[in-house]
Structure formats: structure tokens, C-alpha cells
Amino acid sequence: MHFSTLAESLAAAKNPLYRIHDELQSGGQHVVDLVRGNVNEHGIIFPPEILDEILRESAEDARTYRPDSFGQPAARGAIAAYYKSQLRMDQIVLTPGTSVSYWYCFKLLCEPGDEVLTPQPSYPLFDYIAQLCGIRLGTYRLREDRNWNVDLENLENRITTKTRAIVVISPHNPTGMVMSDMELQSLAEIAARHHLPVISDEVFNEFVFQPEPLPRVLSTTAPLVFTLNGFSKMFALPGMKVGWIGVTGEEQLVRKSLSALELISDTFLPVNEVAQFAVPRILERGSEFLAAYRNWVHRCRDTAISALSGCRFVPPQGGFYVTLSTTRDEEALASELLKERHILVHPGYFYDIPPEHLVMTFIHNPAELETAFKQIAQIAAPDW
């Protein structure tokens, strides 16, 4: 039977690290997973009694099916209010999560064979979305020696005649870097010089470990910005499948983008109607939960930093992950941690990080987290 070239290329063999992981689990061994960063697995769950009530009320609102290509106005209005006048409701398109938001943006902006620039270190999900869209990914460098800040000169030098957009992730996964207002404005000036839109991924925007508000690309002079966010990380509700794209910039470009996005969204109408009507209620009634959730993430981050004493790393400014530098072979070290300590971390090459590095999440039960990170520090701390 014939399969497409895409289907054949996606059928990759399982990585050796995960073969070890599967063997341990099949043998009944407990593995401390410091990769997935799923807060639900560690007791961080949107209050069930509140969510049940919200869903009952929202199901009643959704009883008569009246879809809107952009998403229900009540949901978009509530999201606009969340951004405190930085976004209008008529600039917002609802999606079933950030991954689909990327797919929308790539299909909107690119022809097959075109290129989108993404930060390096990167995230493996981009590779698959790009393949599905028939486009290529270029990269621009984040400088570890500058706290993982964007190398703006390198970014501009990597722009080619095939480049159609620049992806910005802040807070960044997996380095935890957060771009400053000044850096974002400099990037916006590059985008304007080359007539390029910016796709700004802000899914970790509620988890920033600094007192000032998160700087946003949509507040710069970039000609066209697609701001991506959703409820998966923000309210620990990945199963709700609620995300959005906010489109800002020069009015003519915004109108053209929204016209095309309306057609793309209308073709599928993929966002569950009950979930859409739940959006305003979750934003209104979830604030207390979000505050407690945010504090828990901060404690996990502080625990990890303390336990990794002696290791070389840039303390994350936001997000759920930390990246360690080591003098040992990263793949051998990750395998050793898994085989001998039953701790799963990723080698840096999974994220296109030059060797030698380990990537791990600090989203975990705090008591087990401290023990696991101290074990990592015992064998991963470099001998400088």
C-alpha cells in the first residue's frame, strides 16, 4: 500500500533513551519524569466543582448551534479584556490550541518550500508542524553566554528571500529566557526592515519570575504580529483545547490576515462550542486558582535552582524548564541518570542545543523534585 513521503518520514524509530524508559516501566520501576511538565500529574487541577458548574452553564448557552468563524463573541471579548486594551475582540481568532495556531499562521504566510525563522534552542513540535505545512525551518541563535538572549545580528543575517515570518517565544521553552522591551523593539525594527510578520508565542506568559509585566511584541512597532496563547498552560486545562491568535500591527495587514484566517477557521470550525462559551467564566472565576498555581510554579523553580547548586545554568526567567551545561557526553549522561537513578531528562540535541547540555522541567512534586535535582547535580555538575 502506498503512503505519502510525509507519512514515511514521520515513522521514525523510537529513541534509545525511550527504549530504556519503556523497559524500566514495564519492569515496574518508578521513573521520575522531568520532561513532560504536565502540572495535572502533580495535583495542579482547575477546581473540579467550579469547572463542572461552568461547563453545565456553558452547555446550556451552546445548546443551539450558531457558530462564528472567529469564535464566539463572548469568548473573544473576554480574551480582549484579559489583554487590557492591547487587543480588540475583532482582532482575535479562537483555535483548538497553540499547535493549530501555528499551523494556521504557517498556512496563512507561506507557500510550500518557504521558510520560517525559529529560535535555537528550539522545540521538536515545530519540525512536525513545518513538515505538515510543507515549509522549512530556519533558525536564529540564542546566546547562552548572554543569558540565552536573542542574537539580533545573527537573526537578521539568517533572513533570506524565502523567509516569510519570525517566531518569537517569550518566555522561551526550554531555556526560560524572557525578552526585554528593548530587545523586542529591536526585533520589531528588523521585522519592519524586511517586511516580515512576527509570530509571538506567549503560552508561558503567566509564569514569569520577575516583578515587571511580561513585555509583548504586540506593544512594539512591528508591522504585523500574531500573538499565540491559550488555556493549556494558563489554567492547567490542556483538555479544553482552547487557544487563540491575536492579530495586531498595520491596519491593512491586520485586515488582510483576519480575512484569510476567517476562511481557514470557517473551513473546519474546530473549537468546541461548549469550551468557547466557558472562556469568559474561566477567566472570571479562575483568578484565585491561577494565583495559587503561579505560586506553586515559583516554588518549584526556586527548589530546582537551590538543588542544582554547583551546576552551570542560566536561572530561568519564566516557563517550566531549565537547561544545564555539562562537560560530560550529554546522551551518555541522560542514559546514566535514567538507568541508575531512574530520572528522565533530555539531552540538549533534542532541542538543537550545541553539546553538552541537559534539558529538564521543574514542574514536579516539590519533595521528589528536590531529591531528583540533587541527584542530577551530584553527577552532572561540571568539573571546571
C-alpha positions as CSV (number, residue, x, y, z in Angstrom):
1,M,0.0,0.0,0.0
2,H,1.3,3.5,-0.9
3,F,1.9,6.1,1.8
4,S,3.0,9.7,1.2
5,T,6.6,10.8,1.6
6,L,5.4,12.7,4.7
7,A,3.9,9.6,6.3
8,E,7.1,7.7,5.7
9,S,9.3,10.4,7.1
10,L,7.3,10.6,10.3
11,A,7.6,6.9,11.0
12,A,10.9,7.3,12.9
13,A,12.3,4.6,15.2
14,K,12.0,5.2,19.0
15,N,15.0,7.0,20.5
16,P,17.3,4.7,22.7
17,L,16.6,6.8,25.7
18,Y,12.9,6.0,25.5
19,R,13.6,2.3,24.9
20,I,15.3,2.3,28.3
21,H,12.4,4.3,29.8
22,D,9.9,1.7,28.5
23,E,11.9,-1.2,29.8
24,L,12.1,0.3,33.3
25,Q,8.3,1.0,33.4
26,S,7.5,-2.5,32.0
27,G,9.6,-3.9,34.9
28,G,7.6,-1.9,37.4
29,Q,10.2,0.7,38.2
30,H,9.1,4.2,39.1
31,V,10.6,6.8,36.8
32,V,10.8,10.5,37.8
33,D,9.8,12.1,34.5
34,L,11.4,15.6,34.3
35,V,10.4,16.0,30.7
36,R,6.7,16.4,30.2
37,G,5.9,19.3,32.5
38,N,2.3,18.2,32.9
39,V,1.0,20.0,36.1
40,N,-2.1,17.9,36.2
41,E,0.0,14.9,37.1
42,H,1.2,16.7,40.2
43,G,-2.1,17.8,41.6
44,I,-2.5,21.1,39.9
45,I,-6.0,20.9,38.6
46,F,-8.6,23.6,37.9
47,P,-11.1,23.2,40.7
48,P,-13.5,20.4,39.5
49,E,-16.6,21.8,41.3
50,I,-16.1,25.2,39.6
51,L,-15.3,23.7,36.2
52,D,-18.4,21.4,36.4
53,E,-20.6,24.3,37.1
54,I,-19.0,26.4,34.3
55,L,-19.4,23.5,31.8
56,R,-23.1,23.0,32.7
57,E,-23.8,26.7,32.2
58,S,-21.8,26.8,29.0
59,A,-23.5,23.7,27.6
60,E,-26.9,25.5,28.0
61,D,-25.5,28.5,26.1
62,A,-24.3,26.2,23.3
63,R,-27.5,24.2,23.0
64,T,-28.5,26.0,19.8
65,Y,-25.6,25.8,17.3
66,R,-24.7,29.2,16.0
67,P,-21.0,29.1,15.1
68,D,-18.8,32.1,14.5
69,S,-15.8,31.7,12.2
70,F,-13.6,33.8,14.5
71,G,-15.1,32.2,17.7
72,Q,-18.0,33.2,19.9
73,P,-18.0,36.9,20.6
74,A,-18.4,36.4,24.3
75,A,-15.2,34.4,24.4
76,R,-13.3,36.9,22.2
77,G,-14.5,39.8,24.3
78,A,-13.3,38.1,27.5
79,I,-9.9,37.4,25.9
80,A,-9.6,41.0,24.7
81,A,-10.3,42.2,28.3
82,Y,-7.6,39.9,29.6
83,Y,-5.1,41.9,27.4
84,K,-6.3,45.2,28.9
85,S,-6.9,47.1,25.7
86,Q,-3.8,45.8,23.9
87,L,-6.1,43.6,21.7
88,R,-9.6,44.2,20.4
89,M,-12.1,41.4,20.2
90,D,-12.3,41.8,16.4
91,Q,-8.5,41.1,16.2
92,I,-8.9,37.6,17.8
93,V,-9.4,34.2,16.3
94,L,-10.1,31.2,18.5
95,T,-8.3,27.9,17.8
96,P,-8.2,24.5,19.4
97,G,-4.7,25.2,20.9
98,T,-1.4,26.8,20.1
99,S,-0.2,23.9,17.8
100,V,-3.1,24.6,15.5
101,S,-2.5,28.3,15.8
102,Y,1.0,27.8,14.4
103,W,-0.5,25.7,11.6
104,Y,-2.9,28.5,10.7
105,C,-0.1,31.1,10.7
106,F,2.2,28.9,8.6
107,K,-0.6,28.2,6.0
108,L,-1.5,31.9,6.0
109,L,2.0,33.2,5.4
110,C,3.9,30.5,3.5
111,E,3.9,28.7,0.2
112,P,5.5,25.2,0.1
113,G,9.2,25.5,0.3
114,D,9.1,28.8,2.1
115,E,10.9,29.3,5.4
116,V,10.1,30.5,8.9
117,L,12.8,31.5,11.3
118,T,12.6,29.9,14.8
119,P,14.9,30.3,17.8
120,Q,17.7,27.9,18.5
121,P,17.4,26.2,21.0
122,S,14.1,25.1,19.5
123,Y,11.2,22.8,20.3
124,P,10.7,19.5,18.4
125,L,7.0,20.2,17.7
126,F,7.9,22.9,15.2
127,D,9.6,20.3,12.9
128,Y,6.4,18.3,12.6
129,I,4.1,21.3,12.0
130,A,6.5,22.6,9.4
131,Q,6.5,19.2,7.7
132,L,2.7,19.1,7.6
133,C,2.7,22.6,6.0
134,G,5.4,21.7,3.5
135,I,7.8,24.5,4.7
136,R,11.3,24.7,6.0
137,L,12.5,26.0,9.4
138,G,15.5,28.3,9.6
139,T,17.0,29.2,13.0
140,Y,18.4,32.2,14.7
141,R,20.7,31.9,17.7
142,L,20.0,32.4,21.4
143,R,23.3,33.2,23.2
144,E,23.9,31.1,26.4
145,D,26.8,33.4,27.3
146,R,24.3,36.3,27.3
147,N,21.6,34.6,29.4
148,W,20.1,32.9,26.3
149,N,19.2,36.3,24.9
150,V,18.4,36.6,21.2
151,D,21.4,37.3,19.0
152,L,19.7,40.0,16.9
153,E,22.6,40.3,14.5
154,N,22.5,36.6,13.8
155,L,18.8,36.8,13.4
156,E,19.0,39.5,10.7
157,N,21.8,37.7,8.9
158,R,19.7,34.5,8.7
159,I,16.9,36.2,6.8
160,T,16.7,35.1,3.2
161,T,14.5,35.7,0.2
162,K,12.5,32.6,1.3
163,T,11.9,33.8,4.8
164,R,8.2,34.6,5.5
165,A,8.0,35.0,9.3
166,I,10.0,35.2,12.5
167,V,8.8,33.1,15.5
168,V,9.5,34.6,19.0
169,I,8.9,32.5,22.1
170,S,9.0,34.5,25.3
171,P,9.1,33.1,28.0
172,H,11.2,30.7,26.0
173,N,11.0,26.9,26.1
174,P,13.3,25.3,27.1
175,T,15.8,28.0,28.3
176,G,13.4,30.1,30.3
177,M,14.6,33.3,28.6
178,V,12.3,36.4,28.7
179,M,12.9,39.1,26.1
180,S,13.0,42.7,27.3
181,D,11.0,45.6,25.9
182,M,14.3,46.9,24.3
183,E,15.1,43.6,22.7
184,L,11.6,43.2,21.3
185,Q,11.6,46.7,19.8
186,S,15.0,45.9,18.1
187,L,13.5,42.7,16.7
188,A,10.4,44.7,15.6
189,E,12.7,47.1,13.7
190,I,14.4,44.1,11.9
191,A,10.9,42.7,11.0
192,A,9.9,46.1,9.6
193,R,13.1,46.5,7.6
194,H,12.5,43.1,5.9
195,H,8.7,43.4,5.8
196,L,8.2,40.2,7.9
197,P,5.5,39.3,10.3
198,V,6.3,38.1,13.9
199,I,4.6,35.1,15.4
200,S,4.8,35.6,19.2
201,D,4.3,32.5,21.3
202,E,3.3,33.6,24.9
203,V,1.9,30.4,26.3
204,F,4.0,30.7,29.4
205,N,3.1,34.4,30.0
206,E,1.6,33.8,33.4
207,F,4.8,32.2,34.7
208,V,7.4,34.9,34.7
209,F,9.8,35.1,37.6
210,Q,10.4,38.9,37.7
211,P,8.3,41.7,39.1
212,E,7.6,43.7,35.9
213,P,4.8,42.6,33.5
214,L,5.8,40.5,30.5
215,P,7.0,42.6,27.6
216,R,4.9,41.8,24.5
217,V,5.7,42.0,20.8
218,L,2.3,43.5,20.1
219,S,3.4,46.6,22.0
220,T,6.2,47.3,19.6
221,T,6.2,48.9,16.1
222,A,6.4,45.5,14.3
223,P,4.3,45.8,11.1
224,L,2.3,42.6,11.7
225,V,2.2,40.4,14.9
226,F,0.4,37.2,15.6
227,T,0.1,36.6,19.4
228,L,-0.5,33.0,20.3
229,N,-1.8,31.9,23.7
230,G,-4.3,29.6,25.3
231,F,-5.7,27.8,28.4
232,S,-3.4,24.7,28.3
233,K,-0.7,26.2,30.5
234,M,-2.5,29.3,31.8
235,F,-5.3,27.4,33.6
236,A,-3.8,23.9,33.6
237,L,-6.6,22.9,31.1
238,P,-4.9,21.2,28.2
239,G,-8.0,19.1,27.6
240,M,-10.2,22.2,27.0
241,K,-8.4,22.7,23.7
242,V,-8.9,26.5,23.8
243,G,-6.3,28.8,22.2
244,W,-6.3,32.0,20.2
245,I,-4.4,34.2,17.8
246,G,-4.4,37.9,18.3
247,V,-3.6,39.9,15.1
248,T,-2.1,43.4,15.5
249,G,0.0,45.9,13.6
250,E,-0.7,48.0,10.5
251,E,-4.4,48.0,9.9
252,Q,-4.3,47.0,6.2
253,L,-2.1,44.0,7.1
254,V,-4.3,43.1,10.0
255,R,-7.5,43.2,7.9
256,K,-6.0,41.0,5.2
257,S,-4.7,38.5,7.7
258,L,-8.1,38.3,9.5
259,S,-9.9,37.8,6.2
260,A,-7.8,34.8,5.4
261,L,-7.9,33.4,8.9
262,E,-11.7,33.6,8.9
263,L,-11.8,31.4,5.8
264,I,-9.3,28.9,7.3
265,S,-11.2,28.7,10.6
266,D,-14.6,28.6,8.9
267,T,-13.4,25.6,6.8
268,F,-13.0,23.5,10.0
269,L,-14.9,25.3,12.8
270,P,-12.7,23.2,15.1
271,V,-13.2,24.8,18.5
272,N,-15.8,23.1,20.7
273,E,-18.7,25.4,21.3
274,V,-19.2,24.5,25.0
275,A,-15.5,25.3,25.5
276,Q,-15.9,28.7,23.8
277,F,-18.8,29.7,26.0
278,A,-16.8,28.6,29.0
279,V,-14.0,31.1,28.2
280,P,-15.4,34.1,30.0
281,R,-16.4,32.1,33.0
282,I,-13.0,30.5,33.3
283,L,-11.2,33.9,33.0
284,E,-13.5,35.4,35.6
285,R,-13.7,32.5,38.1
286,G,-10.2,31.1,37.7
287,S,-8.2,34.0,39.1
288,E,-7.8,32.6,42.6
289,F,-6.7,29.2,41.2
290,L,-4.3,30.9,38.8
291,A,-2.7,32.8,41.7
292,A,-2.1,29.6,43.7
293,Y,-0.9,27.8,40.7
294,R,1.5,30.5,39.8
295,N,2.9,30.5,43.4
296,W,3.4,26.7,43.2
297,V,5.4,27.0,39.9
298,H,7.5,29.7,41.5
299,R,8.3,27.4,44.5
300,C,9.2,24.5,42.1
301,R,11.5,26.8,40.3
302,D,13.2,28.0,43.5
303,T,13.5,24.4,44.7
304,A,15.2,23.4,41.5
305,I,17.7,26.3,41.5
306,S,18.7,25.6,45.1
307,A,19.1,21.8,44.4
308,L,21.2,22.4,41.3
309,S,23.9,24.2,43.3
310,G,27.2,23.6,41.7
311,C,25.8,23.1,38.2
312,R,26.3,25.6,35.4
313,F,23.0,27.0,34.1
314,V,21.1,30.2,33.4
315,P,18.3,30.6,36.0
316,P,15.1,30.6,34.1
317,Q,13.2,33.9,34.0
318,G,10.0,32.2,33.0
319,G,8.3,29.0,31.9
320,F,8.6,25.4,33.2
321,Y,12.1,24.3,32.1
322,V,15.8,24.7,32.9
323,T,18.8,23.9,30.7
324,L,22.1,22.7,32.2
325,S,25.6,22.9,30.7
326,T,27.9,19.9,31.5
327,T,31.3,18.7,30.5
328,R,30.2,15.1,30.0
329,D,28.7,13.5,27.0
330,E,25.0,14.5,27.1
331,E,23.5,11.4,25.8
332,A,25.6,9.1,28.0
333,L,24.7,11.3,31.0
334,A,21.0,11.2,30.2
335,S,21.1,7.4,29.9
336,E,23.1,7.1,33.1
337,L,20.5,9.2,35.0
338,L,17.7,7.0,33.7
339,K,19.4,3.6,34.2
340,E,20.9,4.3,37.6
341,R,18.8,7.0,39.2
342,H,15.5,6.4,37.3
343,I,15.4,10.1,36.3
344,L,14.3,11.0,32.8
345,V,15.8,14.2,31.3
346,H,16.6,15.1,27.7
347,P,20.0,15.6,26.1
348,G,20.4,19.0,24.6
349,Y,20.4,17.8,21.0
350,F,16.7,17.1,21.2
351,Y,16.3,20.9,21.2
352,D,19.1,21.7,18.8
353,I,21.3,22.9,21.6
354,P,25.1,22.6,20.9
355,P,26.6,19.9,23.3
356,E,26.9,19.3,26.1
357,H,23.5,20.1,27.8
358,L,20.6,18.5,29.7
359,V,17.1,19.9,29.5
360,M,14.5,19.2,32.3
361,T,11.4,20.6,33.7
362,F,11.0,21.7,37.3
363,I,7.2,21.0,37.2
364,H,7.1,18.1,39.7
365,N,6.0,17.2,43.2
366,P,8.3,19.6,45.2
367,A,9.5,16.9,47.7
368,E,10.5,14.4,44.9
369,L,11.8,17.3,42.8
370,E,14.4,18.4,45.3
371,T,15.7,14.8,45.7
372,A,15.9,14.3,42.0
373,F,17.6,17.6,41.2
374,K,20.2,17.0,43.9
375,Q,21.0,13.6,42.3
376,I,21.3,15.3,38.9
377,A,23.7,17.8,40.5
378,Q,25.8,15.1,42.0
379,I,26.7,13.6,38.6
380,A,26.1,16.4,36.2
381,A,27.9,19.3,37.8
382,P,30.9,20.1,35.6
383,D,34.4,19.9,36.9
384,W,35.6,23.3,35.8
